[in-house]
Amino acid sequence: MTATRTRLQRAKGYDPEPFDVNPLWRWPMQPVAILRWLLGTYLFWQTAAWYAIGYVAWRWLTPGLERFASLGVDDVALL
């Protein structure tokens, strides 16, 4: 085991420091840190971006309902 460890320590890019994980996987549980992580960095911005993309597509890229009063080939091609 010692020989393997010294060989890994000499390898390029070996980082012996432990990496930081998100608060969801830390023990003991930290509810405030988990909530701060979920709202601040993970869920809020990702969800807000998808809502914004959906709103832009619905508002400016989708034709009005009056266009589809009579269904034609050009309407299907538009969609």
N, CA, C and O atoms as a Maestro MAE file, in Angstrom:
{
 s_m_m2io_version
 :::
 2.0.0
}

f_m_ct {
 s_m_title
 :::
 protein
 m_atom[316] {
  # First column is atom index #
  i_m_mmod_type
  r_m_x_coord
  r_m_y_coord
  r_m_z_coord
  i_m_residue_number
  s_m_chain_name
  s_m_pdb_residue_name
  s_m_pdb_atom_name
  i_m_atomic_number
  :::
  1 25 0.819 -1.198 0.000 1 A "MET " " N  " 7
  2 3 0.000 0.000 0.000 1 A "MET " " CA " 6
  3 2 0.856 1.252 0.000 1 A "MET " " C  " 6
  4 15 0.512 2.246 -0.640 1 A "MET " " O  " 8
  5 25 1.962 1.207 0.710 2 A "THR " " N  " 7
  6 3 2.832 2.374 0.789 2 A "THR " " CA " 6
  7 2 3.457 2.684 -0.558 2 A "THR " " C  " 6
  8 15 3.588 3.851 -0.927 2 A "THR " " O  " 8
  9 25 3.845 1.648 -1.299 3 A "ALA " " N  " 7
  10 3 4.455 1.869 -2.611 3 A "ALA " " CA " 6
  11 2 3.452 2.501 -3.568 3 A "ALA " " C  " 6
  12 15 3.812 3.377 -4.355 3 A "ALA " " O  " 8
  13 25 2.212 2.068 -3.506 4 A "THR " " N  " 7
  14 3 1.182 2.646 -4.369 4 A "THR " " CA " 6
  15 2 0.936 4.102 -4.017 4 A "THR " " C  " 6
  16 15 0.784 4.943 -4.903 4 A "THR " " O  " 8
  17 25 0.898 4.394 -2.757 5 A "ARG " " N  " 7
  18 3 0.636 5.762 -2.331 5 A "ARG " " CA " 6
  19 2 1.761 6.701 -2.767 5 A "ARG " " C  " 6
  20 15 1.480 7.811 -3.218 5 A "ARG " " O  " 8
  21 25 2.996 6.297 -2.649 6 A "THR " " N  " 7
  22 3 4.086 7.176 -3.067 6 A "THR " " CA " 6
  23 2 4.093 7.336 -4.573 6 A "THR " " C  " 6
  24 15 4.438 8.407 -5.072 6 A "THR " " O  " 8
  25 25 3.720 6.297 -5.315 7 A "ARG " " N  " 7
  26 3 3.663 6.417 -6.765 7 A "ARG " " CA " 6
  27 2 2.558 7.397 -7.157 7 A "ARG " " C  " 6
  28 15 2.746 8.190 -8.079 7 A "ARG " " O  " 8
  29 25 1.413 7.360 -6.478 8 A "LEU " " N  " 7
  30 3 0.334 8.298 -6.766 8 A "LEU " " CA " 6
  31 2 0.700 9.721 -6.374 8 A "LEU " " C  " 6
  32 15 0.315 10.672 -7.055 8 A "LEU " " O  " 8
  33 25 1.424 9.869 -5.307 9 A "GLN " " N  " 7
  34 3 1.815 11.204 -4.885 9 A "GLN " " CA " 6
  35 2 2.762 11.840 -5.888 9 A "GLN " " C  " 6
  36 15 2.777 13.061 -6.041 9 A "GLN " " O  " 8
  37 25 3.543 11.029 -6.566 10 A "ARG " " N  " 7
  38 3 4.463 11.567 -7.565 10 A "ARG " " CA " 6
  39 2 3.766 11.819 -8.890 10 A "ARG " " C  " 6
  40 15 4.300 12.541 -9.732 10 A "ARG " " O  " 8
  41 25 2.603 11.252 -9.096 11 A "ALA " " N  " 7
  42 3 1.908 11.398 -10.370 11 A "ALA " " CA " 6
  43 2 1.489 12.851 -10.574 11 A "ALA " " C  " 6
  44 15 1.213 13.585 -9.625 11 A "ALA " " O  " 8
  45 25 1.452 13.232 -11.839 12 A "LYS " " N  " 7
  46 3 1.080 14.604 -12.171 12 A "LYS " " CA " 6
  47 2 -0.414 14.813 -11.910 12 A "LYS " " C  " 6
  48 15 -1.238 13.996 -12.323 12 A "LYS " " O  " 8
  49 25 -0.754 15.879 -11.240 13 A "GLY " " N  " 7
  50 3 -2.139 16.216 -10.978 13 A "GLY " " CA " 6
  51 2 -2.717 15.583 -9.735 13 A "GLY " " C  " 6
  52 15 -3.914 15.715 -9.482 13 A "GLY " " O  " 8
  53 25 -1.912 14.905 -8.957 14 A "TYR " " N  " 7
  54 3 -2.419 14.287 -7.726 14 A "TYR " " CA " 6
  55 2 -2.637 15.361 -6.683 14 A "TYR " " C  " 6
  56 15 -1.731 16.136 -6.378 14 A "TYR " " O  " 8
  57 25 -3.842 15.405 -6.134 15 A "ASP " " N  " 7
  58 3 -4.177 16.398 -5.118 15 A "ASP " " CA " 6
  59 2 -4.574 15.669 -3.840 15 A "ASP " " C  " 6
  60 15 -5.666 15.104 -3.779 15 A "ASP " " O  " 8
  61 25 -3.732 15.664 -2.833 16 A "PRO " " N  " 7
  62 3 -4.045 14.906 -1.621 16 A "PRO " " CA " 6
  63 2 -5.114 15.558 -0.748 16 A "PRO " " C  " 6
  64 15 -5.606 14.919 0.182 16 A "PRO " " O  " 8
  65 25 -5.482 16.791 -1.014 17 A "GLU " " N  " 7
  66 3 -6.493 17.476 -0.209 17 A "GLU " " CA " 6
  67 2 -7.876 16.930 -0.550 17 A "GLU " " C  " 6
  68 15 -8.155 16.681 -1.723 17 A "GLU " " O  " 8
  69 25 -8.742 16.738 0.426 18 A "PRO " " N  " 7
  70 3 -10.102 16.276 0.119 18 A "PRO " " CA " 6
  71 2 -10.891 17.377 -0.589 18 A "PRO " " C  " 6
  72 15 -10.720 18.560 -0.295 18 A "PRO " " O  " 8
  73 25 -11.733 16.987 -1.500 19 A "PHE " " N  " 7
  74 3 -12.541 17.966 -2.217 19 A "PHE " " CA " 6
  75 2 -13.801 18.267 -1.419 19 A "PHE " " C  " 6
  76 15 -14.232 17.470 -0.585 19 A "PHE " " O  " 8
  77 25 -14.376 19.416 -1.686 20 A "ASP " " N  " 7
  78 3 -15.559 19.871 -0.963 20 A "ASP " " CA " 6
  79 2 -16.807 19.381 -1.690 20 A "ASP " " C  " 6
  80 15 -16.911 19.526 -2.908 20 A "ASP " " O  " 8
  81 25 -17.738 18.810 -0.965 21 A "VAL " " N  " 7
  82 3 -18.999 18.355 -1.542 21 A "VAL " " CA " 6
  83 2 -20.116 19.298 -1.108 21 A "VAL " " C  " 6
  84 15 -19.962 20.078 -0.169 21 A "VAL " " O  " 8
  85 25 -21.237 19.210 -1.807 22 A "ASN " " N  " 7
  86 3 -22.348 20.082 -1.439 22 A "ASN " " CA " 6
  87 2 -22.916 19.666 -0.082 22 A "ASN " " C  " 6
  88 15 -22.687 18.539 0.356 22 A "ASN " " O  " 8
  89 25 -23.645 20.546 0.583 23 A "PRO " " N  " 7
  90 3 -24.133 20.270 1.941 23 A "PRO " " CA " 6
  91 2 -25.127 19.116 2.021 23 A "PRO " " C  " 6
  92 15 -25.378 18.593 3.108 23 A "PRO " " O  " 8
  93 25 -25.688 18.718 0.905 24 A "LEU " " N  " 7
  94 3 -26.648 17.624 0.912 24 A "LEU " " CA " 6
  95 2 -25.999 16.303 1.317 24 A "LEU " " C  " 6
  96 15 -26.674 15.435 1.871 24 A "LEU " " O  " 8
  97 25 -24.723 16.137 1.056 25 A "TRP " " N  " 7
  98 3 -24.026 14.880 1.327 25 A "TRP " " CA " 6
  99 2 -23.109 14.954 2.536 25 A "TRP " " C  " 6
  100 15 -22.382 13.996 2.798 25 A "TRP " " O  " 8
  101 25 -23.113 16.031 3.268 26 A "ARG " " N  " 7
  102 3 -22.271 16.146 4.462 26 A "ARG " " CA " 6
  103 2 -22.977 15.540 5.667 26 A "ARG " " C  " 6
  104 15 -24.206 15.520 5.741 26 A "ARG " " O  " 8
  105 25 -22.194 15.054 6.594 27 A "TRP " " N  " 7
  106 3 -22.743 14.516 7.834 27 A "TRP " " CA " 6
  107 2 -21.983 15.094 8.988 27 A "TRP " " C  " 6
  108 15 -20.754 15.105 8.917 27 A "TRP " " O  " 8
  109 25 -22.572 15.565 10.018 28 A "PRO " " N  " 7
  110 3 -23.993 15.611 10.344 28 A "PRO " " CA " 6
  111 2 -24.724 16.614 9.459 28 A "PRO " " C  " 6
  112 15 -24.141 17.564 8.936 28 A "PRO " " O  " 8
  113 25 -26.008 16.369 9.313 29 A "MET " " N  " 7
  114 3 -26.811 17.212 8.424 29 A "MET " " CA " 6
  115 2 -26.832 18.648 8.914 29 A "MET " " C  " 6
  116 15 -26.854 18.915 10.115 29 A "MET " " O  " 8
  117 25 -26.826 19.563 7.961 30 A "GLN " " N  " 7
  118 3 -26.882 20.995 8.240 30 A "GLN " " CA " 6
  119 2 -28.058 21.568 7.449 30 A "GLN " " C  " 6
  120 15 -27.875 21.988 6.306 30 A "GLN " " O  " 8
  121 25 -29.258 21.595 8.028 31 A "PRO " " N  " 7
  122 3 -30.447 21.999 7.278 31 A "PRO " " CA " 6
  123 2 -30.365 23.414 6.707 31 A "PRO " " C  " 6
  124 15 -30.826 23.653 5.591 31 A "PRO " " O  " 8
  125 25 -29.797 24.335 7.440 32 A "VAL " " N  " 7
  126 3 -29.704 25.712 6.943 32 A "VAL " " CA " 6
  127 2 -28.763 25.778 5.746 32 A "VAL " " C  " 6
  128 15 -29.053 26.464 4.767 32 A "VAL " " O  " 8
  129 25 -27.651 25.077 5.816 33 A "ALA " " N  " 7
  130 3 -26.703 25.062 4.702 33 A "ALA " " CA " 6
  131 2 -27.308 24.374 3.483 33 A "ALA " " C  " 6
  132 15 -27.076 24.800 2.352 33 A "ALA " " O  " 8
  133 25 -28.080 23.313 3.704 34 A "ILE " " N  " 7
  134 3 -28.737 22.625 2.590 34 A "ILE " " CA " 6
  135 2 -29.748 23.548 1.924 34 A "ILE " " C  " 6
  136 15 -29.791 23.637 0.697 34 A "ILE " " O  " 8
  137 25 -30.553 24.231 2.713 35 A "LEU " " N  " 7
  138 3 -31.547 25.151 2.157 35 A "LEU " " CA " 6
  139 2 -30.882 26.303 1.414 35 A "LEU " " C  " 6
  140 15 -31.334 26.693 0.337 35 A "LEU " " O  " 8
  141 25 -29.818 26.845 1.981 36 A "ARG " " N  " 7
  142 3 -29.088 27.928 1.320 36 A "ARG " " CA " 6
  143 2 -28.496 27.443 -0.006 36 A "ARG " " C  " 6
  144 15 -28.507 28.175 -0.996 36 A "ARG " " O  " 8
  145 25 -27.984 26.219 -0.024 37 A "TRP " " N  " 7
  146 3 -27.404 25.672 -1.252 37 A "TRP " " CA " 6
  147 2 -28.484 25.440 -2.303 37 A "TRP " " C  " 6
  148 15 -28.288 25.756 -3.477 37 A "TRP " " O  " 8
  149 25 -29.636 24.882 -1.883 38 A "LEU " " N  " 7
  150 3 -30.704 24.606 -2.836 38 A "LEU " " CA " 6
  151 2 -31.259 25.881 -3.454 38 A "LEU " " C  " 6
  152 15 -31.457 25.942 -4.667 38 A "LEU " " O  " 8
  153 25 -31.511 26.892 -2.643 39 A "LEU " " N  " 7
  154 3 -32.119 28.120 -3.154 39 A "LEU " " CA " 6
  155 2 -31.112 29.049 -3.811 39 A "LEU " " C  " 6
  156 15 -31.443 29.749 -4.768 39 A "LEU " " O  " 8
  157 25 -29.903 29.059 -3.312 40 A "GLY " " N  " 7
  158 3 -28.941 30.031 -3.798 40 A "GLY " " CA " 6
  159 2 -28.145 29.611 -5.006 40 A "GLY " " C  " 6
  160 15 -27.880 30.427 -5.889 40 A "GLY " " O  " 8
  161 25 -27.763 28.360 -5.061 41 A "THR " " N  " 7
  162 3 -26.852 27.981 -6.134 41 A "THR " " CA " 6
  163 2 -27.418 26.931 -7.061 41 A "THR " " C  " 6
  164 15 -27.032 26.887 -8.229 41 A "THR " " O  " 8
  165 25 -28.305 26.094 -6.598 42 A "TYR " " N  " 7
  166 3 -28.714 24.963 -7.425 42 A "TYR " " CA " 6
  167 2 -30.062 25.178 -8.090 42 A "TYR " " C  " 6
  168 15 -30.132 25.342 -9.308 42 A "TYR " " O  " 8
  169 25 -31.116 25.180 -7.319 43 A "LEU " " N  " 7
  170 3 -32.449 25.149 -7.906 43 A "LEU " " CA " 6
  171 2 -32.919 26.480 -8.462 43 A "LEU " " C  " 6
  172 15 -33.512 26.521 -9.540 43 A "LEU " " O  " 8
  173 25 -32.671 27.550 -7.762 44 A "PHE " " N  " 7
  174 3 -33.289 28.808 -8.160 44 A "PHE " " CA " 6
  175 2 -32.850 29.254 -9.551 44 A "PHE " " C  " 6
  176 15 -33.699 29.541 -10.395 44 A "PHE " " O  " 8
  177 25 -31.570 29.318 -9.804 45 A "TRP " " N  " 7
  178 3 -31.098 29.852 -11.082 45 A "TRP " " CA " 6
  179 2 -31.410 28.912 -12.230 45 A "TRP " " C  " 6
  180 15 -31.742 29.365 -13.326 45 A "TRP " " O  " 8
  181 25 -31.311 27.620 -12.001 46 A "GLN " " N  " 7
  182 3 -31.628 26.669 -13.059 46 A "GLN " " CA " 6
  183 2 -33.121 26.709 -13.394 46 A "GLN " " C  " 6
  184 15 -33.493 26.713 -14.567 46 A "GLN " " O  " 8
  185 25 -33.955 26.739 -12.392 47 A "THR " " N  " 7
  186 3 -35.393 26.789 -12.621 47 A "THR " " CA " 6
  187 2 -35.803 28.121 -13.243 47 A "THR " " C  " 6
  188 15 -36.640 28.152 -14.145 47 A "THR " " O  " 8
  189 25 -35.228 29.203 -12.776 48 A "ALA " " N  " 7
  190 3 -35.550 30.520 -13.341 48 A "ALA " " CA " 6
  191 2 -35.151 30.595 -14.812 48 A "ALA " " C  " 6
  192 15 -35.863 31.201 -15.613 48 A "ALA " " O  " 8
  193 25 -34.045 29.998 -15.169 49 A "ALA " " N  " 7
  194 3 -33.616 30.005 -16.571 49 A "ALA " " CA " 6
  195 2 -34.599 29.231 -17.443 49 A "ALA " " C  " 6
  196 15 -34.936 29.684 -18.537 49 A "ALA " " O  " 8
  197 25 -35.065 28.072 -16.979 50 A "TRP " " N  " 7
  198 3 -36.032 27.303 -17.768 50 A "TRP " " CA " 6
  199 2 -37.373 28.025 -17.881 50 A "TRP " " C  " 6
  200 15 -37.997 27.998 -18.942 50 A "TRP " " O  " 8
  201 25 -37.820 28.664 -16.815 51 A "TYR " " N  " 7
  202 3 -39.052 29.452 -16.893 51 A "TYR " " CA " 6
  203 2 -38.901 30.607 -17.879 51 A "TYR " " C  " 6
  204 15 -39.824 30.894 -18.641 51 A "TYR " " O  " 8
  205 25 -37.760 31.263 -17.872 52 A "ALA " " N  " 7
  206 3 -37.532 32.381 -18.793 52 A "ALA " " CA " 6
  207 2 -37.510 31.901 -20.241 52 A "ALA " " C  " 6
  208 15 -38.089 32.551 -21.112 52 A "ALA " " O  " 8
  209 25 -36.857 30.783 -20.510 53 A "ILE " " N  " 7
  210 3 -36.824 30.236 -21.873 53 A "ILE " " CA " 6
  211 2 -38.232 29.855 -22.326 53 A "ILE " " C  " 6
  212 15 -38.609 30.123 -23.467 53 A "ILE " " O  " 8
  213 25 -39.004 29.235 -21.445 54 A "GLY " " N  " 7
  214 3 -40.376 28.863 -21.788 54 A "GLY " " CA " 6
  215 2 -41.257 30.069 -22.049 54 A "GLY " " C  " 6
  216 15 -42.065 30.059 -22.978 54 A "GLY " " O  " 8
  217 25 -41.110 31.108 -21.241 55 A "TYR " " N  " 7
  218 3 -41.917 32.313 -21.433 55 A "TYR " " CA " 6
  219 2 -41.565 33.010 -22.747 55 A "TYR " " C  " 6
  220 15 -42.458 33.443 -23.475 55 A "TYR " " O  " 8
  221 25 -40.287 33.120 -23.051 56 A "VAL " " N  " 7
  222 3 -39.869 33.756 -24.306 56 A "VAL " " CA " 6
  223 2 -40.398 32.967 -25.496 56 A "VAL " " C  " 6
  224 15 -40.884 33.556 -26.462 56 A "VAL " " O  " 8
  225 25 -40.308 31.643 -25.438 57 A "ALA " " N  " 7
  226 3 -40.811 30.822 -26.538 57 A "ALA " " CA " 6
  227 2 -42.325 30.967 -26.680 57 A "ALA " " C  " 6
  228 15 -42.833 31.052 -27.798 57 A "ALA " " O  " 8
  229 25 -43.041 30.997 -25.580 58 A "TRP " " N  " 7
  230 3 -44.496 31.120 -25.651 58 A "TRP " " CA " 6
  231 2 -44.921 32.511 -26.107 58 A "TRP " " C  " 6
  232 15 -45.841 32.648 -26.913 58 A "TRP " " O  " 8
  233 25 -44.260 33.533 -25.600 59 A "ARG " " N  " 7
  234 3 -44.680 34.917 -25.861 59 A "ARG " " CA " 6
  235 2 -44.318 35.387 -27.263 59 A "ARG " " C  " 6
  236 15 -45.152 35.983 -27.944 59 A "ARG " " O  " 8
  237 25 -43.093 35.132 -27.707 60 A "TRP " " N  " 7
  238 3 -42.634 35.731 -28.956 60 A "TRP " " CA " 6
  239 2 -42.401 34.739 -30.088 60 A "TRP " " C  " 6
  240 15 -42.290 35.166 -31.237 60 A "TRP " " O  " 8
  241 25 -42.322 33.470 -29.830 61 A "LEU " " N  " 7
  242 3 -42.037 32.511 -30.894 61 A "LEU " " CA " 6
  243 2 -43.239 31.670 -31.303 61 A "LEU " " C  " 6
  244 15 -43.195 31.004 -32.337 61 A "LEU " " O  " 8
  245 25 -44.300 31.686 -30.521 62 A "THR " " N  " 7
  246 3 -45.495 30.916 -30.849 62 A "THR " " CA " 6
  247 2 -46.519 31.841 -31.498 62 A "THR " " C  " 6
  248 15 -46.806 32.912 -30.964 62 A "THR " " O  " 8
  249 25 -47.073 31.442 -32.641 63 A "PRO " " N  " 7
  250 3 -48.080 32.290 -33.282 63 A "PRO " " CA " 6
  251 2 -49.379 32.312 -32.481 63 A "PRO " " C  " 6
  252 15 -49.629 31.431 -31.658 63 A "PRO " " O  " 8
  253 25 -50.193 33.321 -32.730 64 A "GLY " " N  " 7
  254 3 -51.457 33.474 -32.018 64 A "GLY " " CA " 6
  255 2 -52.472 32.408 -32.401 64 A "GLY " " C  " 6
  256 15 -52.326 31.733 -33.420 64 A "GLY " " O  " 8
  257 25 -53.506 32.262 -31.572 65 A "LEU " " N  " 7
  258 3 -54.515 31.238 -31.831 65 A "LEU " " CA " 6
  259 2 -55.360 31.545 -33.065 65 A "LEU " " C  " 6
  260 15 -55.865 30.622 -33.703 65 A "LEU " " O  " 8
  261 25 -55.522 32.812 -33.412 66 A "GLU " " N  " 7
  262 3 -56.316 33.151 -34.597 66 A "GLU " " CA " 6
  263 2 -55.672 32.635 -35.880 66 A "GLU " " C  " 6
  264 15 -56.360 32.427 -36.879 66 A "GLU " " O  " 8
  265 25 -54.383 32.431 -35.858 67 A "ARG " " N  " 7
  266 3 -53.687 31.876 -37.030 67 A "ARG " " CA " 6
  267 2 -54.117 30.433 -37.272 67 A "ARG " " C  " 6
  268 15 -54.112 29.972 -38.414 67 A "ARG " " O  " 8
  269 25 -54.485 29.722 -36.227 68 A "PHE " " N  " 7
  270 3 -54.837 28.315 -36.357 68 A "PHE " " CA " 6
  271 2 -56.345 28.091 -36.447 68 A "PHE " " C  " 6
  272 15 -56.819 26.986 -36.184 68 A "PHE " " O  " 8
  273 25 -57.102 29.125 -36.815 69 A "ALA " " N  " 7
  274 3 -58.549 28.967 -36.970 69 A "ALA " " CA " 6
  275 2 -58.852 27.989 -38.103 69 A "ALA " " C  " 6
  276 15 -59.769 27.174 -37.997 69 A "ALA " " O  " 8
  277 25 -58.096 28.070 -39.165 70 A "SER " " N  " 7
  278 3 -58.223 27.091 -40.249 70 A "SER " " CA " 6
  279 2 -56.855 26.433 -40.426 70 A "SER " " C  " 6
  280 15 -55.868 27.094 -40.751 70 A "SER " " O  " 8
  281 25 -56.820 25.154 -40.211 71 A "LEU " " N  " 7
  282 3 -55.563 24.424 -40.233 71 A "LEU " " CA " 6
  283 2 -55.149 24.142 -41.668 71 A "LEU " " C  " 6
  284 15 -55.930 23.600 -42.451 71 A "LEU " " O  " 8
  285 25 -53.935 24.505 -42.006 72 A "GLY " " N  " 7
  286 3 -53.398 24.266 -43.334 72 A "GLY " " CA " 6
  287 2 -52.009 23.658 -43.258 72 A "GLY " " C  " 6
  288 15 -51.459 23.464 -42.174 72 A "GLY " " O  " 8
  289 25 -51.456 23.364 -44.410 73 A "VAL " " N  " 7
  290 3 -50.125 22.763 -44.472 73 A "VAL " " CA " 6
  291 2 -49.082 23.736 -43.943 73 A "VAL " " C  " 6
  292 15 -48.139 23.326 -43.267 73 A "VAL " " O  " 8
  293 25 -49.240 25.011 -44.241 74 A "ASP " " N  " 7
  294 3 -48.269 25.993 -43.763 74 A "ASP " " CA " 6
  295 2 -48.295 26.125 -42.241 74 A "ASP " " C  " 6
  296 15 -47.269 26.428 -41.633 74 A "ASP " " O  " 8
  297 25 -49.457 25.901 -41.617 75 A "ASP " " N  " 7
  298 3 -49.528 25.947 -40.156 75 A "ASP " " CA " 6
  299 2 -48.755 24.794 -39.530 75 A "ASP " " C  " 6
  300 15 -48.054 24.976 -38.534 75 A "ASP " " O  " 8
  301 25 -48.881 23.625 -40.106 76 A "VAL " " N  " 7
  302 3 -48.152 22.465 -39.596 76 A "VAL " " CA " 6
  303 2 -46.656 22.662 -39.810 76 A "VAL " " C  " 6
  304 15 -45.860 22.313 -38.938 76 A "VAL " " O  " 8
  305 25 -46.267 23.208 -40.942 77 A "ALA " " N  " 7
  306 3 -44.849 23.459 -41.211 77 A "ALA " " CA " 6
  307 2 -44.293 24.516 -40.267 77 A "ALA " " C  " 6
  308 15 -43.119 24.467 -39.901 77 A "ALA " " O  " 8
  309 25 -45.129 25.473 -39.871 78 A "LEU " " N  " 7
  310 3 -44.694 26.512 -38.944 78 A "LEU " " CA " 6
  311 2 -44.342 25.928 -37.585 78 A "LEU " " C  " 6
  312 15 -43.371 26.343 -36.953 78 A "LEU " " O  " 8
  313 25 -45.133 24.970 -37.143 79 A "LEU " " N  " 7
  314 3 -44.862 24.334 -35.851 79 A "LEU " " CA " 6
  315 2 -43.697 23.391 -35.971 79 A "LEU " " C  " 6
  316 15 -43.313 22.757 -34.988 79 A "LEU " " O  " 8
  :::
 }
 m_bond[315] {
  # First column is bond index #
  i_m_from
  i_m_to
  i_m_order
  :::
  1 1 2 1
  2 2 3 1
  3 3 4 2
  4 3 5 1
  5 5 6 1
  6 6 7 1
  7 7 8 2
  8 7 9 1
  9 9 10 1
  10 10 11 1
  11 11 12 2
  12 11 13 1
  13 13 14 1
  14 14 15 1
  15 15 16 2
  16 15 17 1
  17 17 18 1
  18 18 19 1
  19 19 20 2
  20 19 21 1
  21 21 22 1
  22 22 23 1
  23 23 24 2
  24 23 25 1
  25 25 26 1
  26 26 27 1
  27 27 28 2
  28 27 29 1
  29 29 30 1
  30 30 31 1
  31 31 32 2
  32 31 33 1
  33 33 34 1
  34 34 35 1
  35 35 36 2
  36 35 37 1
  37 37 38 1
  38 38 39 1
  39 39 40 2
  40 39 41 1
  41 41 42 1
  42 42 43 1
  43 43 44 2
  44 43 45 1
  45 45 46 1
  46 46 47 1
  47 47 48 2
  48 47 49 1
  49 49 50 1
  50 50 51 1
  51 51 52 2
  52 51 53 1
  53 53 54 1
  54 54 55 1
  55 55 56 2
  56 55 57 1
  57 57 58 1
  58 58 59 1
  59 59 60 2
  60 59 61 1
  61 61 62 1
  62 62 63 1
  63 63 64 2
  64 63 65 1
  65 65 66 1
  66 66 67 1
  67 67 68 2
  68 67 69 1
  69 69 70 1
  70 70 71 1
  71 71 72 2
  72 71 73 1
  73 73 74 1
  74 74 75 1
  75 75 76 2
  76 75 77 1
  77 77 78 1
  78 78 79 1
  79 79 80 2
  80 79 81 1
  81 81 82 1
  82 82 83 1
  83 83 84 2
  84 83 85 1
  85 85 86 1
  86 86 87 1
  87 87 88 2
  88 87 89 1
  89 89 90 1
  90 90 91 1
  91 91 92 2
  92 91 93 1
  93 93 94 1
  94 94 95 1
  95 95 96 2
  96 95 97 1
  97 97 98 1
  98 98 99 1
  99 99 100 2
  100 99 101 1
  101 101 102 1
  102 102 103 1
  103 103 104 2
  104 103 105 1
  105 105 106 1
  106 106 107 1
  107 107 108 2
  108 107 109 1
  109 109 110 1
  110 110 111 1
  111 111 112 2
  112 111 113 1
  113 113 114 1
  114 114 115 1
  115 115 116 2
  116 115 117 1
  117 117 118 1
  118 118 119 1
  119 119 120 2
  120 119 121 1
  121 121 122 1
  122 122 123 1
  123 123 124 2
  124 123 125 1
  125 125 126 1
  126 126 127 1
  127 127 128 2
  128 127 129 1
  129 129 130 1
  130 130 131 1
  131 131 132 2
  132 131 133 1
  133 133 134 1
  134 134 135 1
  135 135 136 2
  136 135 137 1
  137 137 138 1
  138 138 139 1
  139 139 140 2
  140 139 141 1
  141 141 142 1
  142 142 143 1
  143 143 144 2
  144 143 145 1
  145 145 146 1
  146 146 147 1
  147 147 148 2
  148 147 149 1
  149 149 150 1
  150 150 151 1
  151 151 152 2
  152 151 153 1
  153 153 154 1
  154 154 155 1
  155 155 156 2
  156 155 157 1
  157 157 158 1
  158 158 159 1
  159 159 160 2
  160 159 161 1
  161 161 162 1
  162 162 163 1
  163 163 164 2
  164 163 165 1
  165 165 166 1
  166 166 167 1
  167 167 168 2
  168 167 169 1
  169 169 170 1
  170 170 171 1
  171 171 172 2
  172 171 173 1
  173 173 174 1
  174 174 175 1
  175 175 176 2
  176 175 177 1
  177 177 178 1
  178 178 179 1
  179 179 180 2
  180 179 181 1
  181 181 182 1
  182 182 183 1
  183 183 184 2
  184 183 185 1
  185 185 186 1
  186 186 187 1
  187 187 188 2
  188 187 189 1
  189 189 190 1
  190 190 191 1
  191 191 192 2
  192 191 193 1
  193 193 194 1
  194 194 195 1
  195 195 196 2
  196 195 197 1
  197 197 198 1
  198 198 199 1
  199 199 200 2
  200 199 201 1
  201 201 202 1
  202 202 203 1
  203 203 204 2
  204 203 205 1
  205 205 206 1
  206 206 207 1
  207 207 208 2
  208 207 209 1
  209 209 210 1
  210 210 211 1
  211 211 212 2
  212 211 213 1
  213 213 214 1
  214 214 215 1
  215 215 216 2
  216 215 217 1
  217 217 218 1
  218 218 219 1
  219 219 220 2
  220 219 221 1
  221 221 222 1
  222 222 223 1
  223 223 224 2
  224 223 225 1
  225 225 226 1
  226 226 227 1
  227 227 228 2
  228 227 229 1
  229 229 230 1
  230 230 231 1
  231 231 232 2
  232 231 233 1
  233 233 234 1
  234 234 235 1
  235 235 236 2
  236 235 237 1
  237 237 238 1
  238 238 239 1
  239 239 240 2
  240 239 241 1
  241 241 242 1
  242 242 243 1
  243 243 244 2
  244 243 245 1
  245 245 246 1
  246 246 247 1
  247 247 248 2
  248 247 249 1
  249 249 250 1
  250 250 251 1
  251 251 252 2
  252 251 253 1
  253 253 254 1
  254 254 255 1
  255 255 256 2
  256 255 257 1
  257 257 258 1
  258 258 259 1
  259 259 260 2
  260 259 261 1
  261 261 262 1
  262 262 263 1
  263 263 264 2
  264 263 265 1
  265 265 266 1
  266 266 267 1
  267 267 268 2
  268 267 269 1
  269 269 270 1
  270 270 271 1
  271 271 272 2
  272 271 273 1
  273 273 274 1
  274 274 275 1
  275 275 276 2
  276 275 277 1
  277 277 278 1
  278 278 279 1
  279 279 280 2
  280 279 281 1
  281 281 282 1
  282 282 283 1
  283 283 284 2
  284 283 285 1
  285 285 286 1
  286 286 287 1
  287 287 288 2
  288 287 289 1
  289 289 290 1
  290 290 291 1
  291 291 292 2
  292 291 293 1
  293 293 294 1
  294 294 295 1
  295 295 296 2
  296 295 297 1
  297 297 298 1
  298 298 299 1
  299 299 300 2
  300 299 301 1
  301 301 302 1
  302 302 303 1
  303 303 304 2
  304 303 305 1
  305 305 306 1
  306 306 307 1
  307 307 308 2
  308 307 309 1
  309 309 310 1
  310 310 311 1
  311 311 312 2
  312 311 313 1
  313 313 314 1
  314 314 315 1
  315 315 316 2
  :::
 }
}
